[in-house]
Amino acid sequence: MNKSELIKAVAEKGGLSMKAAKEVVNTFFDAHIEAILRDERIEIRGFGSFVNKCYDAYVGRNPKTGEKIEVPEKKLPFFKVGKELKVRVDS
């Protein structure tokens, strides 16, 4: 499912216009993006949680040339599946 399909589903299930459904979906995603940028944990019960994981800097290697390169520290968003979703997918 992509974003436009999600908007269509929200419009149909919620009895909303496409414009209103688009606003709801965009607001939902914008709020989550802002929370992640503030390093806040997002938990949606029954679905899962999002958190930023911090990775330390390290010395890597360019596989093509073999040259050593410095890889800076970084933060990446990480999703952990909730127990209820895990059970529903498995059955």
C-alpha positions in Angstrom: 0.0 0.0 0.0 1.3 3.4 -0.9 0.3 6.8 0.4 -2.4 7.5 -2.2 -3.9 4.1 -1.5 -3.9 4.9 2.2 -5.6 8.3 1.6 -8.3 6.5 -0.5 -8.8 3.9 2.3 -9.1 6.6 5.0 -11.6 8.5 2.8 -13.8 5.4 2.2 -13.7 4.1 5.8 -14.1 7.5 7.4 -16.7 8.8 5.0 -14.4 11.7 4.2 -13.7 13.6 1.1 -10.4 12.8 -0.6 -9.1 16.3 0.3 -10.0 15.8 4.0 -8.5 12.3 4.1 -5.3 13.6 2.5 -5.1 16.3 5.2 -5.6 13.6 7.9 -2.9 11.3 6.5 -0.4 14.2 5.9 -1.0 15.5 9.5 -0.4 12.0 10.9 2.9 11.6 9.0 4.1 15.2 9.7 3.5 14.7 13.5 5.5 11.5 13.5 8.3 13.0 11.5 8.5 16.0 13.9 8.6 13.6 16.9 11.4 11.5 15.4 13.4 14.7 14.6 13.0 15.6 18.3 14.4 12.1 19.3 11.0 11.1 20.8 9.8 7.5 20.8 6.5 6.9 19.0 4.4 3.9 20.2 1.2 2.8 18.5 -0.3 0.1 20.6 -1.0 -3.1 18.6 1.1 -1.9 15.7 4.7 -1.1 16.8 7.1 1.6 17.8 9.5 4.0 16.2 12.7 5.2 17.8 16.0 6.7 16.6 19.0 4.4 16.9 22.5 6.0 17.3 25.4 4.4 15.5 29.0 5.2 16.4 31.6 6.4 13.9 33.9 3.7 12.5 36.5 3.0 10.0 35.1 1.4 6.9 36.5 0.1 3.6 35.6 1.0 0.1 34.9 -2.4 -1.4 35.9 -1.3 -4.9 39.3 0.2 -4.1 40.0 -1.3 -0.6 40.7 2.2 0.7 39.9 2.9 4.3 37.3 5.6 4.9 36.0 7.3 8.1 32.3 6.8 8.5 30.8 9.4 10.8 28.3 8.6 13.6 24.7 8.7 12.5 21.1 8.3 13.7 18.6 6.2 11.8 14.9 5.7 12.5 14.1 2.1 13.6 10.7 0.3 13.6 9.9 -2.5 16.1 6.8 -4.5 15.3 4.3 -4.8 18.1 3.2 -8.1 19.6 -0.4 -7.9 18.3 0.7 -7.2 14.7 3.3 -9.9 14.9 0.7 -12.5 16.0 -1.9 -11.3 13.3 0.7 -11.6 10.5 1.9 -15.0 11.7 -1.6 -16.6 11.8 
